[in-house]
Each structure stands twice: as C-alpha cells, then as structure tokens.
C-alpha cells in the first residue's frame, strides 16, 4: 500500500489558483550538458504533459545582490517537461504522488543557477504544463530524432511513445562524445548515429530523411534552417506535419501577454512561443 515518504515532510499541494507546490525528489544533476531534476506532484493532479511542454517555476532572489541587481528573479523560470510517471518509488518506498522529470533550459543558463542548487525536499511552486509539445503523428512508423546532447532530453518522451507503438526510432546526435549516463537513457531499440562535428551531422541528414515518416528536433535555433534542403531533397517540399522542432525563447508569462517569447515567421509576422510553441511545425517557421 502506498505511504507518505519519510523524507518528504511537506507533501505536494494543488492550490485553488491552479498553481501547485511540488517537492524535489531527485535533485538537479548534469547529464552530458543537460540538467535534469524530478519533482513529486499532488495526487489530485490529472494532467499528463507532453514532452517539450514547459512549466513556470516561481523563484525568489537568493541573495541581496540578486534582489537589487538581477531583475529576472522577479519572473518565473521555465522548466521543460521530459517525462511523467503516475506513481513513483523513492528510496525503496512507494509514493502516493506522481512525478514529473524536468529539464533546466540551456537557454538562459546563467539565470538558472538557483534551480541547479535545489536539494531533495525543496518545495517548488509550478504553473503548467503550458504550451505545445511533441506528438507522434498517427500515420508515422519511422521517427527521426535530431538533437545535441544538452537538448536530447526534450525528445525522451516522443522516443518512448513511438517505441511503445511498435515504431522505429533513429537518433542523429551531435555530440563530441556520448557519456555512459546519457547512453543509459537510450532504449536498446533506438538506432544511434553519433556525429562528432557539425559537418558530420549534416552528412547524416540526406540518408535519414529518405525513410523518415516524421522528424522531431531539439537543436539551437540557428540550426533549423539547415534541415530544409535535406527535407526537400527527400520529399520535394517541407510539408506541414512532417517535422517539428523545439524553439528556445524567453518564456516569461506563459499566456502570450508579455510578448517576450515572440518568434519571427517567414511572412514577417510573429507568433508566441509560450502559446503556439515552444514546439513548432517547421513548415510554420521556415520557408517551404
């Protein structure tokens, strides 16, 4: 029978305003450039987030210097959803609370030091999940993942979803090396193609695009333009629904009101990453 974990003196709480107080059960740890942490959630929470969606964590100034000089501490900090579990076992004890694994963004790294210093039992007030995440297309059977090591966790959920549906997954990973911790997170059926240079990464694209039914990418924003020509070579045009990408932006309010997350589109207009992203259809972002 599930019981309250003895090392969690403050249980997670769902508040009337829609926010929730979560509890850190696995503190932030580095995974080949990515920073991952796990929080326990209120048992009443029924939301199941998609990988690539985000939550907003309420943060406060951690020092007198931050209170007077570092204005971003007045804002909430975005954390990306990596995976979710409906139940958890913490230190051998069954928990009554579900868990979310969260990634600390690479974008805005210097503003996130306080998150990386959280310890087990720390409370974290979250809003979310917010925005759009990665979704396996109904007709897709062959999924191509494109990522660098620091952003790969954004694709863990869609990777698992495709494998659970009996599909095939190939990962082209841009990384100098592949650490044991990151390798251990890759399911055995995933075909890994490691590219140690940008040129080597680009060389992998024409071949892998030919058989892909769907592409999911987590790369720096300026890398997405290079995907257009390999897609056109394999499919004649960049069709809506074929490729989706996680876009890095300043996710401040979560509702599109502040316009800090505005993303430029090919027709000169702008869209809001916190509402219509941060995962976008590449056909929306780039000229087809």
N, C-alpha and C positions, 0 to 999 in steps of 0.2 A: 504494500500500500504506500502511496506517495506520502511524504512527510516534509515538513519545513526543514530546510538545510540548516545545520547548526552554525554555519559560518555566515549566515545571512540574517543579521539582526533586524534589518529594515526590509520588509517584503515589498515587492513591486506594487505600484498603485496606479489605477486608471482614474484620472481626475474628471470632474464634471465638464471642464472646458475642452476636453478631447486630448489634452496632453497626458503623458504618463511618466511616472517616476520609475525608472528601471534600475537594476543593480548589476554592477560589473561582476561577472563570474569567472571570466578569463581575461586578464589584463592585456593591454596592447603589447603585441610582440611583432618584431620585424620578420618579414618573410620575403627575402630577396628584393628588398626595396619597398614592399608593401607593408603597411601596418594594419594588423587585424586585431579585433577585440570581440568579446562576446558579452551580451547583456541578457539578463532574465527579465521577462515581461509579466505584466499582470495576467492571471489565468482567465480573466474575463475578456481579454483581447482576442477577437476572432479574425483579424485581418491577416492575410497571407501575402506578404510583399513579393514582388518580382525582383530578381537580380538586376541591379543597376538603378533601382529607385533609391531615394535618399530619405533620411530623417534629419531634423534640425535639433541640435543639442543646445540647451541653454547653458551658457558659460558666463562666468564672472571673472573679474580681474583677479589674478592670482598674486599680485604684488602691488605695492604702492606705485611703482613705475608704470605698470600696465594701467592702473586706474587713472593716471594723469596724462600718459603719453600714447597709449595704444588703443585707439578708438575701436578697432574691430572687436574688442572684448564686449562691447555693448550689443553685439549681434549674436544670433545663434550660429553655431558651427555645423555645416553639413557633414554627415557621415553616410557612406553608401552601403546599401544592403548587399551582403554577399550570399547569405543563406539563412534559412529559418528552420526551426525544429519545433514540433508541437509539445515535446517533452524532453527532459534532459536528465542526465546522471552527472552529478557534481561530486567529485572526490568519492565515488562509490555510493553516494546517497541519491536515491531517486527524488527528483524535484517535482513540485506541483506546477511549476511555471514553464511556459515555452521559452525559447531562446532565439535571438537573432545574432548572427555574426555580422559585424560591421567593419568596413574599411575606412581608415582615415585618409582623406584625399591627398594625392600627390600635389594637386593644385592648391596653392595657399599653404604650403608646407610650414613656413615659418610661423603662421598664426595658430598652428595646431599643437604646439609643444605641450600645452596643459593637458590635452587629451592623451598624449603618449605617456604621461606620467600618472594616469589613473591606476589605482590599485584594486584588488579584489575587495568587494563590499562597498565600493564607492557608488553613490547614487547619481544618476544622470537623467535629467528631465528631457524628454524627447517629444517632438511633434512628427507625425507621419504614420505610415510611409507616404511620400509625396512624389509627384512626377510620374514619368513613364519609364518602364523597364524593358528588358529583353524578353521576347516571346517567341517560342518555336512556331513557325508557320505550319498550318495544318497539313500542307502537302509536302513539306520538307522531310527528306530522309538522310541527306548528306549535309552536315553542318560544318562550315569552315570558320574557325576562330582565328582572329588576328590580334596579337597583343604584345606588349612588352612585359617584363617581369613585374614591374611595380603596379601595373593596371590589370594584370591577369585575373585577380580575384573577382573583378566585376563580371567575369564570364563563367564562374564556377556553377552558378545556378542553371543557366541555359545549357551548359555542358551536360550536367546531370539529367536535365529534363529530356534532352534528345536521346541519351543512352537509355533512360527508363522506357522510352517509346520504341526501343529497338533500332534506333538510327545509328549512323556512322558519324564520328567526330574526328576532324583533323585540326590540330593546333599548329599554326606557324608562330613561333615565339621569338621575338627579338630580345636576346639576352647574351651577355658576354659568356656567362656560364649558367648552369642550372643547378641550384643548390639542392641538397637532399630534402630539406623541408618542403620546398616548392614541388619537387618531383613526387613526394609522397602524397600530395593533394591531387595529383592527376590520376584518374581511374585508369586501370590497365588497358581497357579497350581504346583509349584515345591515342591516335597516331600523332606523335610529336615530331615536328620539324624545327630544329633549333637553328636560328640564324644569328651568327655572332657579329655580323656587320650589317649596316643599312643596305648595302648593295646585295648581300646575300639574301636579306629579307625580300627585297624587290624581285629577285630572281625566282623566288618560290611562288609568286603570285600568279603568273600566267598558267602554270600547270594546275595549281589547286583550284583556280576559278573555273576551270573547264567542267568539273564534275559537281561542283557545289550547287545545292538547291537553295541554300541560304548562307549569308555571311553575317557574323557578329564581330564587331571590332572594338577594342579598347586601347587606343593609342593617343599620343599627343595630338592636339587639334590640327596642327600643321601637317600631319602625316596623311590625313584622309584624302587629300587631292590626288595622291599617287595611286589610289585604288581605282580611279575612274577608267584609265586606259586598259588595264588588265580585264576589268569587267566588260568593257566594250569589245575587246578582242574575243572574249569567250561567249558573249551574249548579244553582241551588236549594239546594245544600249543599256544604260543603267535604269532598270525598271523599278517602279515603286514596289516595296515589299521584299526585295531581294537582299538588300544589305542594310544593316542598322549599326549605328556607332554611338558610343558614349562620348558626349561632348563636355569638356571642362569649362565651367563658368562660375561666376560669383553667385552662389545660391544663398540669398540673404533672407528674403521674406517667405518664400515658398508658395506664394499665391499670385505672383506676377505683378504686384503693385509697385515695387520699387524700381523695376526695370534694370537692376544691376546685372541681371543674367541675360540681357539681350544678345541674341545671336543673329548675325547678318545672313541674309538669304541671297541667292543669285540675282533675283529681280530688284534688289536694292532695298527691299523691306526687311523687317526684323521680326523675330519671334522670341518667345521667352522660354529659356531652358528649364525653369522650375515648374512650368505648367505643361509645355509640349515636349519637353525632354526630361532629364538630360540624355536619354537615349532617343536618337532621331533616325528616321529613314534617310539614308544617304542621298536618295533621289530628291529629297527636300532641300538638303544642304548644298548640293553640288549641281553644276550644270550637267544635264544628261546628254 
